Amino acid sequence: MQQHIKAYLDYLSHQKLYSEHTVSSYQRCLNRFQDYCQRYQLDNYSMILGQQIRMFVAEQNRQGKSATSIAQSLSAVRQFFDYLVAHKLAKSNPAKGIRAPKKPKRLPKNIDVDSLTQFLDRIPTDEPLQQRDKAIMELFYSSGIRLSELVGIDLPDMDLANQELRVLGKGNKQRQVPIGTAAIEAIKVWLKARSLLLKDPQELALFLNKNGKRLSQRGIQMRLTHWGKVLGLNDKLHPHKLRHSCATHVLESSSDLRAVQELLGHVSIATTQVYTHLDFQHLAKTYDAAHPRAHKKATAKKQNPESLKATKEKNKK
């Protein structure tokens, strides 16, 4: 199994073009499953049936693993067996039809428009690395792209004249996303400074580190955390927060869920629908603040008890 897991991870990396982070997650899940099989002496794929998969899920549940973690492990095992069946290494997939514990629905966190606008406007642009960081954050917020998609951007992927960007998303799928004017201006400033860091003329990466190489995912995460602390942002700043903020603010303004789905590159509309909960929260707050009769019950509760008693007596008469 160890040999097949290694071959499968290579397949994810080189043929499916999954990100390094995703492949590492699959590796952890499959190593956990391999340990389970060794402990129960499941030495042949024919010995692994649906019952064994259910026991694997139940064991993780007893160990206190979260529903999300268990679901990830089960998904990794299911896809691993799909790979084995396709390569005639296993006859069937025992993980098909096995359900993981229900995951709690968590709403994405976002930053409100005013706070985020003020934050982006306060980023200094006196030095090349500052100009790069501002361009990165403006692009995240403008387009809602994923961290892995931003890291993979090359110069030919941009069409600044038409304010469009081509990105390579999950499952090796390309899509076009719009770029806002603020992001365009920040990128233009960065492109002038990029040549100062460039050491290899063949390097096409849009965003470079101080050594002139493609900026890594970890490097971007660290820079966002840095600016969040320096500029006094209350919550920890990370790429997904900017992506969520982009999606939420577009939905609040347009109410076009399909457009947000295309923007984010979600395969299923169900994935995008989590933002409707945030949109409803925004609607509820607006309603409470604006509707003339929204506070009727609250006002009644605040009345003097003696006054309420007198009103009741009057109504009886």
Beta strands, then each sheet from edge to edge (+ up, - down):
strand 1: 158-159
strand 2: 164-168
strand 3: 174-178
sheet 1: 1+ 2- 3+
end
